[in-house]
Every structure is written in C-alpha cells, then in structure tokens.
Amino acid sequence: MLKIDGVSRRFGSVTALDDVSLRIEQGEFFALLGPSGCGKTTLLRIIAGFETPDAGKVTLDGDDLLSKAPNRRPISLMFQSYALFPHMTVAKNVAYGLERERLPRQEIKQRVGEVLETVGLSAHAGRRPGQLSGGQRQRVALARSIVKRPRLLLLDEPLSALDKKVRADMQLELKRLQHEVGITFVVVTHDQEEAMSLADRIAVFDSGQVRQVDEPVALYERPKTPFVADFVGANNLFQGAASGLDALKSEEFGMLPGTPLTELEAGAKALLAVRPENVELVDESAARGLRGGVLDVSFYGGVSHISVDVPGHPKPVLVAVQGASAVQTGAKVRVRWDAQDAVIMAVDQ
C-alpha cells in the first residue's frame, strides 16, 4: 500500500534519513521504533507532507504522494500533544474536519456519532477537552483522526503523555480500534514495549537508517545487528569471534554457546546476545557455566531480576526468573544457557 524508496533528508550537516526504503501493507499496524533523533519523526512528516525529502519516492497505492499538498493526501496525523481545540466541545472537535469539507450537516452528525460510539465517548460529546482525562483526550484526538476515513493514519508518540496504567489500557484500545475501522496505522515511538504490543511489524531506526524490519517476536528473538540486540529489550552481550561452530570464541571465557544468524567466517568479529529469561542460574558447583557473584536481586511482582557480577565481563549479567527468587545477594553462582537460546551476529568492521 505505502512504498518508501530511497528517501533521504538532510538538515545542514545532519543526515536525518539516509536512503530509507520500506513497504507497508494495507490494514497493517506498522511501528517506526528508535531513540530520539534517529529520523523516525522526520519520515512521518515526509509521509504527511510537512517535510520534503532531498531524494527518494513515496507512493500510496501507486500514486505519487510527494506531488500532493498535505491537505490533498488521504492521510490523518495524530499529534503527540493531541492539539485539540480547548473552546470546542468533543463533538465539535471531531466534526471540525468534516465541516471544513462542507459535508451535509446530517452526514456530519451521523459520522461523528458513530465514531464517538466506537471510541466510547458518546456520553462526553458535550464536554470540552479541559473536562476530560488524558486518556479521554487521546480518544478524542483519535476520533477526529479517523472520522475522515483516511487511507492511512499516522500517530506520533500517541501514548507518551499518559501514565503507565492508562497507557496499557490505551494500547489495547488502539489495537481494537485499528482492527475495527480497518485503517492502516503507522505509529512513531521510542517505547519498545509499546511497539511490541501494538505493531504487526516494526522498523528499527538508528542514525537515519533502518537496521531491521520484522514481526515483534522475530525482532526480539532474532536481532540481526548489535544495535537492535542492545536496543530492543534487555540483552546480555558478549564480544568475541566467530568459531565456525555453534559458539562464540571469547578471549575471557572460551567457547560460549550460541546460534549464528548467518554464515560467519571463522575469526570474524562477532557478538553473542542472550536474553535474561534464557539465562539459567545454578549453584557454583555445577559442571558448566560462567562463575560469578550475585550483586542484586529485584522483585517486580511476576518476575525477579538478578544481577550477577562475572569477572572479566564489563557489565553484570542479568538473569530473569519467574516469581520471587530464593537466591541472596553475595551468593556464589554460575550462569549458563543453551546454544539455541542465544544468537551470534556479525559486528560491522
């Protein structure tokens, strides 16, 4: 549906986007994920028409988007600040875009009523934004965006202004709404959990480039680059060299078990990544594993995080176990994992 080919954008000496290409399918919930300044919002503004790329093409259903003015594109953009009119009621805020199109009054009333019912705000139609909670204001902004029935809805950090519990509720609401209205959603976020819970596919950005595009589970379990492995979720990273086997050759620890993502030449610089939940904590007397001492035990309700200081490793190894952990700070332990639970990837020279 949406094709982005070779898009680049520079601001003076700063390259915001560097030859970015993406394909977004009809009805897909697609996330642009990355740290601040990585280029994801610049790409969103190019799609919306608020920025012009220095190079590249953007097409929607085969039609050139870049040649159209922002108000002529079948696209809605929901701003991070929501940008509601404080002097207008909820119903008037939602109806504003339709009124600007001079649609019949009865059609506007019907469409506004339908979309307020969809987002669960029919009872608040007569209120002003200042009388609503943060989550309710976000729903008004969503209703205003989808009432025009765009082909594509762009969302710029849509949940960042909400507290944790409301944000979790609205993640479910967004997903439900996207399936119900059938519009393609493209969301920009720096929140990994938000992207993983919402999106069908995720593009991870870094320094103006796309490092990996994948479904959430594949992205989490099989990161293809060191940046993705470090940025998406918690990971234990070990440096070394490819061994030609299912193992990383480490100067400090010998052979560490792991599965190469691609064929790596023996001796090439490589990185092993193993998730905390895939690391097993065992007694110091166990036959295999890296020796260390427990630095800290943190309980988060359903899971405990245990930090283990492994001599020779620059950072503590993080271990995640279900429920409360019986291990105590200061205990001498070993950490180990199986080859299928760790990935080995190339390190760019």
C-alpha positions as CSV (number, residue, x, y, z in Angstrom):
1,M,0.0,0.0,0.0
2,L,2.7,2.5,1.1
3,K,6.1,2.4,-0.6
4,I,9.0,4.4,0.6
5,D,12.0,4.1,-1.8
6,G,15.4,5.6,-1.2
7,V,14.2,8.5,0.9
8,S,17.0,10.8,2.3
9,R,16.7,14.1,4.2
10,R,19.5,16.3,5.5
11,F,19.4,19.4,7.7
12,G,22.7,21.2,7.0
13,S,25.5,18.8,8.1
14,V,23.0,16.4,9.9
15,T,21.6,13.5,8.0
16,A,18.2,12.7,9.4
17,L,17.3,10.0,6.9
18,D,19.8,8.0,4.8
19,D,18.4,6.1,1.9
20,V,15.4,4.6,3.7
21,S,13.2,2.1,1.9
22,L,10.1,0.5,3.5
23,R,6.9,-1.4,2.4
24,I,3.8,-1.1,4.5
25,E,0.8,-3.3,3.7
26,Q,-2.9,-2.5,3.6
27,G,-4.6,-2.8,7.1
28,E,-1.2,-3.2,8.8
29,F,-0.3,-1.7,12.2
30,F,3.3,-0.7,11.5
31,A,5.7,0.9,14.0
32,L,8.7,3.1,13.5
33,L,10.9,2.4,16.6
34,G,14.1,4.1,17.6
35,P,15.9,6.5,20.0
36,S,15.4,10.3,19.9
37,G,17.0,11.8,16.8
38,C,17.1,8.6,14.7
39,G,14.9,10.0,11.9
40,K,11.5,8.3,12.5
41,T,9.5,11.5,13.1
42,T,11.2,13.1,10.0
43,L,9.9,10.2,7.9
44,L,6.4,10.6,9.4
45,R,6.4,14.3,8.5
46,I,7.5,13.4,4.9
47,I,4.6,11.0,4.6
48,A,2.2,13.6,6.0
49,G,3.6,16.4,3.7
50,F,5.2,18.6,6.3
51,E,8.8,17.8,5.1
52,T,10.2,17.4,1.6
53,P,12.9,14.7,1.1
54,D,16.1,15.6,-0.7
55,A,15.9,12.3,-2.6
56,G,13.6,9.3,-3.0
57,K,10.0,8.5,-3.7
58,V,6.9,7.9,-1.6
59,T,3.8,6.3,-3.2
60,L,0.4,5.3,-1.8
61,D,-1.5,2.7,-3.9
62,G,0.9,3.6,-6.7
63,D,0.1,7.3,-6.6
64,D,2.9,9.8,-6.0
65,L,2.4,11.3,-2.6
66,L,5.2,13.9,-2.7
67,S,3.5,15.8,-5.5
68,K,0.3,16.3,-3.4
69,A,-0.2,19.1,-0.9
70,P,-0.7,17.8,2.7
71,N,-4.4,18.6,2.7
72,R,-4.8,16.6,-0.5
73,R,-3.4,13.4,0.9
74,P,-5.8,10.7,2.1
75,I,-3.8,10.7,5.4
76,S,-4.6,11.8,9.0
77,L,-1.9,12.7,11.5
78,M,-2.5,12.5,15.3
79,F,0.0,14.8,17.1
80,Q,1.8,13.9,20.2
81,S,0.1,16.9,22.0
82,Y,-3.3,15.9,20.6
83,A,-3.8,19.6,19.5
84,L,-7.5,19.7,20.5
85,F,-9.4,23.0,20.3
86,P,-10.0,23.9,24.0
87,H,-13.0,26.1,23.3
88,M,-14.9,23.4,21.3
89,T,-16.9,20.5,22.7
90,V,-15.8,16.9,22.0
91,A,-18.4,16.6,19.2
92,K,-17.3,19.9,17.6
93,N,-13.6,18.9,17.7
94,V,-14.4,15.6,16.0
95,A,-16.7,17.3,13.4
96,Y,-14.2,20.1,12.5
97,G,-12.5,18.4,9.6
98,L,-15.8,17.3,8.1
99,E,-17.2,20.8,8.4
100,R,-14.2,22.2,6.6
101,E,-15.0,19.8,3.7
102,R,-18.6,21.3,3.7
103,L,-20.3,17.9,4.0
104,P,-24.0,17.8,4.6
105,R,-24.9,18.6,8.3
106,Q,-26.8,15.3,8.7
107,E,-23.9,13.2,7.4
108,I,-21.5,15.0,9.8
109,K,-23.8,14.3,12.7
110,Q,-24.1,10.7,11.8
111,R,-20.4,10.1,11.3
112,V,-19.4,12.0,14.5
113,G,-22.0,9.9,16.4
114,E,-20.7,6.7,15.0
115,V,-17.0,7.4,15.7
116,L,-17.7,8.7,19.3
117,E,-19.6,5.4,19.9
118,T,-16.5,3.5,18.6
119,V,-14.1,5.2,21.0
120,G,-16.6,5.1,23.9
121,L,-17.1,8.8,24.3
122,S,-20.8,9.3,23.3
123,A,-21.7,10.4,26.8
124,H,-19.0,13.1,26.7
125,A,-19.9,14.7,23.4
126,G,-20.9,17.9,25.0
127,R,-17.8,18.3,27.2
128,R,-14.7,20.4,26.5
129,P,-11.2,18.9,26.4
130,G,-10.4,20.6,29.8
131,Q,-13.1,18.5,31.4
132,L,-11.6,15.2,30.2
133,S,-8.8,12.9,31.5
134,G,-5.6,12.3,29.5
135,G,-6.9,9.0,28.1
136,Q,-10.2,10.6,27.1
137,R,-8.5,13.5,25.3
138,Q,-6.4,10.9,23.4
139,R,-9.6,9.2,22.3
140,V,-11.0,12.5,21.1
141,A,-7.8,13.0,19.0
142,L,-8.2,9.5,17.6
143,A,-11.8,10.1,16.8
144,R,-11.0,13.3,15.0
145,S,-8.3,11.5,13.0
146,I,-10.4,8.5,11.9
147,V,-13.8,10.3,11.3
148,K,-12.5,11.5,7.9
149,R,-11.9,7.9,7.0
150,P,-8.3,8.3,5.8
151,R,-6.4,5.6,3.9
152,L,-3.5,6.0,6.4
153,L,-3.4,7.2,10.0
154,L,0.0,8.4,11.3
155,L,0.5,8.6,15.1
156,D,3.4,10.5,16.6
157,E,4.2,9.1,20.1
158,P,0.5,8.8,20.8
159,L,0.7,7.4,24.3
160,S,3.7,9.3,25.7
161,A,1.6,11.8,27.7
162,L,-0.3,9.1,29.6
163,D,0.6,7.4,32.9
164,K,1.6,3.7,32.9
165,K,-1.8,2.2,33.6
166,V,-3.8,4.4,31.2
167,R,-1.1,3.8,28.6
168,A,-1.6,0.0,28.9
169,D,-5.3,0.4,28.6
170,M,-5.0,2.6,25.5
171,Q,-2.6,0.2,23.9
172,L,-5.4,-2.4,23.9
173,E,-7.9,0.3,22.8
174,L,-5.7,1.3,19.8
175,K,-5.3,-2.3,18.7
176,R,-9.0,-2.9,18.9
177,L,-9.8,0.3,17.1
178,Q,-7.4,-0.4,14.3
179,H,-9.0,-3.8,13.7
180,E,-12.5,-2.4,13.9
181,V,-12.0,0.5,11.5
182,G,-9.6,-1.3,9.1
183,I,-7.3,1.7,8.6
184,T,-3.6,1.3,8.1
185,F,-1.8,2.7,11.2
186,V,1.8,3.9,11.2
187,V,3.0,4.8,14.7
188,V,6.2,6.5,15.8
189,T,7.5,5.6,19.2
190,H,10.7,5.2,21.2
191,D,8.9,2.8,23.7
192,Q,9.9,-0.7,22.9
193,E,7.0,-2.3,24.9
194,E,4.5,0.0,23.1
195,A,5.8,-1.0,19.7
196,M,6.0,-4.8,20.6
197,S,2.4,-4.8,21.9
198,L,0.8,-2.8,19.2
199,A,2.5,-3.5,15.9
200,D,2.2,-6.2,13.3
201,R,5.7,-5.3,12.1
202,I,8.4,-3.0,13.4
203,A,11.1,-1.0,11.6
204,V,14.0,-0.2,14.0
205,F,15.8,3.1,13.2
206,D,19.3,4.2,14.1
207,S,21.1,7.3,12.8
208,G,18.7,7.8,9.9
209,Q,18.9,4.2,8.7
210,V,16.6,1.1,9.1
211,R,18.5,-1.6,10.9
212,Q,15.8,-4.3,10.8
213,V,12.2,-4.8,9.8
214,D,10.4,-7.7,11.4
215,E,7.5,-9.0,13.4
216,P,7.8,-8.4,17.1
217,V,8.6,-12.0,18.1
218,A,11.3,-12.4,15.4
219,L,12.7,-9.0,16.3
220,Y,13.0,-9.9,19.9
221,E,14.3,-13.5,19.5
222,R,16.5,-13.0,16.4
223,P,18.0,-9.4,16.3
224,K,20.2,-9.1,13.2
225,T,22.5,-6.3,14.3
226,P,24.3,-5.3,17.6
227,F,22.2,-2.1,17.7
228,V,18.9,-4.0,17.5
229,A,20.1,-6.6,20.1
230,D,21.0,-3.8,22.5
231,F,18.0,-1.5,21.9
232,V,15.1,-3.9,21.8
233,G,14.6,-5.3,25.3
234,A,17.2,-6.3,27.8
235,N,20.1,-8.4,26.5
236,N,23.4,-9.8,27.7
237,L,26.1,-9.1,25.1
238,F,29.4,-10.9,24.8
239,Q,32.1,-9.9,22.3
240,G,34.4,-12.3,20.6
241,A,35.0,-14.0,17.2
242,A,33.1,-16.5,15.1
243,S,34.3,-20.0,15.6
244,G,32.6,-21.8,12.7
245,L,30.6,-23.8,15.2
246,D,27.5,-23.1,17.3
247,A,29.6,-21.0,19.7
248,L,31.4,-17.6,20.1
249,K,35.1,-17.7,20.8
250,S,35.7,-15.4,23.7
251,E,39.2,-14.5,25.0
252,E,37.9,-14.2,28.5
253,F,35.5,-17.1,28.7
254,G,36.5,-19.6,26.0
255,M,33.7,-21.0,23.8
256,L,30.2,-19.6,24.6
257,P,27.2,-21.5,23.2
258,G,25.1,-19.7,20.6
259,T,23.5,-20.0,17.1
260,P,24.9,-17.9,14.3
261,L,22.1,-15.9,12.4
262,T,24.1,-16.1,9.2
263,E,27.2,-17.9,8.0
264,L,30.2,-16.2,9.6
265,E,33.8,-16.6,8.6
266,A,35.8,-18.2,11.4
267,G,37.8,-15.5,13.2
268,A,35.5,-12.7,12.1
269,K,34.4,-10.2,14.9
270,A,31.1,-11.2,16.3
271,L,28.7,-10.6,19.2
272,L,26.6,-13.1,21.2
273,A,23.3,-11.9,22.6
274,V,21.3,-13.9,25.2
275,R,18.1,-12.7,26.8
276,P,17.9,-12.6,30.7
277,E,15.0,-15.1,30.7
278,N,17.1,-17.6,28.7
279,V,20.0,-17.5,31.3
280,E,19.9,-20.2,33.9
281,L,21.2,-19.5,37.4
282,V,22.8,-22.6,39.0
283,D,25.0,-23.4,42.0
284,E,28.7,-22.7,41.8
285,S,29.5,-26.4,42.0
286,A,27.6,-27.1,38.6
287,A,29.6,-28.6,35.8
288,R,29.4,-25.7,33.3
289,G,28.7,-22.0,33.2
290,L,30.4,-18.7,34.0
291,R,31.3,-18.2,37.6
292,G,30.1,-15.0,39.4
293,G,28.6,-13.4,42.5
294,V,25.1,-12.1,42.9
295,L,25.2,-8.3,43.1
296,D,21.5,-7.5,43.4
297,V,18.0,-9.2,43.4
298,S,15.0,-7.1,42.4
299,F,11.4,-8.3,42.6
300,Y,8.9,-6.9,40.1
301,G,5.8,-8.9,41.1
302,G,5.7,-11.6,38.4
303,V,9.4,-11.7,37.8
304,S,12.7,-11.3,39.6
305,H,15.8,-9.7,38.1
306,I,19.1,-11.0,39.4
307,S,22.4,-9.1,38.6
308,V,25.5,-11.3,38.6
309,D,29.0,-10.0,38.5
310,V,31.1,-12.2,36.2
311,P,34.8,-11.4,36.5
312,G,36.1,-10.4,33.0
313,H,32.7,-9.1,31.8
314,P,32.3,-5.3,31.7
315,K,28.6,-5.4,32.8
316,P,26.7,-7.6,35.2
317,V,24.9,-10.5,33.6
318,L,21.1,-10.1,34.0
319,V,19.0,-13.2,34.9
320,A,15.2,-13.2,34.9
321,V,13.3,-15.8,36.8
322,Q,9.6,-16.2,37.4
323,G,8.2,-15.1,40.8
324,A,10.3,-14.4,43.8
325,S,13.9,-15.7,43.8
326,A,15.4,-17.6,46.8
327,V,19.0,-16.5,45.9
328,Q,20.6,-14.0,48.1
329,T,22.9,-11.0,47.4
330,G,26.5,-12.2,47.7
331,A,25.8,-15.8,46.7
332,K,28.4,-17.5,44.5
333,V,26.7,-18.9,41.4
334,R,27.2,-19.9,37.8
335,V,25.2,-18.6,34.8
336,R,24.7,-20.7,31.7
337,W,22.5,-21.0,28.6
338,D,21.9,-23.4,25.7
339,A,23.1,-22.6,22.2
340,Q,19.5,-22.4,20.7
341,D,18.7,-19.7,23.3
342,A,21.5,-17.3,22.2
343,V,22.2,-15.6,18.8
344,I,25.6,-14.8,17.3
345,M,25.7,-11.9,14.8
346,A,28.4,-10.2,12.8
347,V,29.9,-6.9,14.1
348,D,30.5,-4.3,11.4
349,Q,34.2,-3.7,10.9
